[in-house]
């Protein structure tokens, strides 16, 4: 009797195991189908086209970036052109200044002024007596040393730099003031002091002609100043 029940029990257990296996297989098959479906859905979602608004915005941003890059390139080229132009202008200006300096140096080397009045002095030490006083006072009055050549010729013609020189018309002194007492505005010693006469004469030249060379040119043209 026990052997019979044992065999029956084995059969029942084997059937139970088979049923459990079938159920488990069916369950696993369902899960695999579901997982495969989920993966397919995910892939399809990832491959969907962009939203039209987002796509337009992306295109607009790309176009703006391209335009900005071109603007930066153009600004860089423009700055380079401006720098080159300014450099060329600076070189031209420097060449012009150098040319003017060469001309001035050549004039000094030759020792003649533009009016061909004679050697241009380099210092008042080249003069003596009333001429040395005149040169010093001329510089103090604001004239350049090259004006002394003109002043020397002018007052050599007028008075020979003699503070007591006079003529019948009433002109007097180194600058031949007419009348002579005009020079009293620079000192009561105007009749004898060459410095007083020279100061008045330089003031007269500056106010009426501008420079001794202009006064000399007028004297050349008319015979008086």
Rosetta blueprint (number, residue, H / E / L):
1 X L
2 X H
3 X H
4 X H
5 X H
6 X H
7 X H
8 X H
9 X H
10 X H
11 X H
12 X H
13 X H
14 X H
15 X H
16 X H
17 X H
18 X H
19 X H
20 X H
21 X H
22 X H
23 X H
24 X H
25 X H
26 X H
27 X H
28 X H
29 X H
30 X H
31 X H
32 X H
33 X H
34 X H
35 X H
36 X H
37 X H
38 X H
39 X H
40 X H
41 X H
42 X H
43 X H
44 X H
45 X H
46 X H
47 X L
48 X L
49 X L
50 X L
51 X L
52 X H
53 X H
54 X H
55 X H
56 X H
57 X H
58 X H
59 X H
60 X H
61 X H
62 X H
63 X H
64 X H
65 X H
66 X H
67 X H
68 X H
69 X H
70 X H
71 X H
72 X H
73 X H
74 X H
75 X H
76 X H
77 X H
78 X H
79 X H
80 X H
81 X H
82 X H
83 X H
84 X H
85 X H
86 X H
87 X H
88 X H
89 X H
90 X H
91 X H
92 X H
93 X H
94 X H
95 X H
96 X H
97 X H
98 X H
99 X H
100 X H
101 X H
102 X H
103 X H
104 X H
105 X H
106 X H
107 X H
108 X H
109 X H
110 X H
111 X L
112 X L
113 X L
114 X L
115 X L
116 X L
117 X L
118 X L
119 X L
120 X L
121 X L
122 X L
123 X L
124 X H
125 X H
126 X H
127 X L
128 X L
129 X H
130 X H
131 X H
132 X H
133 X H
134 X H
135 X H
136 X H
137 X H
138 X H
139 X H
140 X H
141 X L
142 X L
143 X L
144 X L
145 X H
146 X H
147 X H
148 X H
149 X H
150 X H
151 X H
152 X H
153 X H
154 X H
155 X H
156 X H
157 X H
158 X H
159 X L
160 X L
161 X L
162 X L
163 X L
164 X L
165 X L
166 X E
167 X L
168 X L
169 X L
170 X L
171 X L
172 X E
173 X L
174 X L
175 X L
176 X L
177 X E
178 X L
179 X L
180 X H
181 X H
182 X H
183 X H
184 X H
185 X H
186 X H
187 X L
188 X L
189 X L
190 X L
191 X L
192 X L
193 X L
194 X H
195 X H
196 X H
197 X H
198 X H
199 X H
200 X H
201 X H
202 X H
203 X H
204 X H
205 X H
206 X H
207 X H
208 X H
209 X L
210 X L
211 X L
212 X H
213 X H
214 X H
215 X H
216 X H
217 X H
218 X H
219 X H
220 X H
221 X H
222 X H
223 X L
224 X L
225 X L
